[in-house]
């Protein structure tokens, strides 16, 4: 994350991912390809507990439940 969270938006530095393109899918929590990131991992990186993470996402953020 680059800078501060602004309302319900954030900026992510992807300069180290040369194949990243505008419009690419981004998985904040879950699995994509062979990679997985859990709510517990996000909470640890943010210094909080896992129960707070789902509530941090605005209703405007699209969700896909599998």
N, C-alpha and C positions, 0 to 999 in steps of 0.2 A: 504494500500500500504506500502510495506517495502522498505526502501531506496529510491533512486531516480529513475526516469524514465530513462531507458537506451535505446537510439535510439527510437524504437517504442515498447519496451518491459517493463513490470513492474512485480514485484513480490508481491503476496498477501499472507498474513499470514492467513491460515485456520486451525491453531492448535485448535481453539475453536469449530471446526466443525468435530467431530470424524468420521462421515460417508463420508467425502470428499475423493475422490479417483482421482488418475491421470487419465485424459481423461474425467472427468465430464464436462458437459456443464456449461458455465459461461455466465450469462446475465449481461452485463455492463449497458445497458439502455433498459428498457422494463419490461415485466412481465414473471414470472415463478412461477408455482404453485399459491399460494395466495399472492405472494409478487410482488410489482412493484417499480421500481426506474425510476424517470423521468429525463430528461435532466436538468430541473430546480434544482432538488435535487443534481445532480452531480456538477452543476455549483456552487451552494451554498457551497458545501463541499470544492471545489477548490478555492473559492473566486473569481469567474469570472462571466461572463454573459452566458446565455444559448446558444447564437449564436456561441460562441467559441468552444463548446464541440464537435459537429460533425466533425469539422475541425481538431481536435486533433488526430483522429484515422487515421493511415496510410492506404493507399490503400491495403496493404497486409493483413489487418484485415478482415476476412470474415464477410459479412453482410447478415442478413436475414430480409427482409422487409415483414411485415404482414399487 
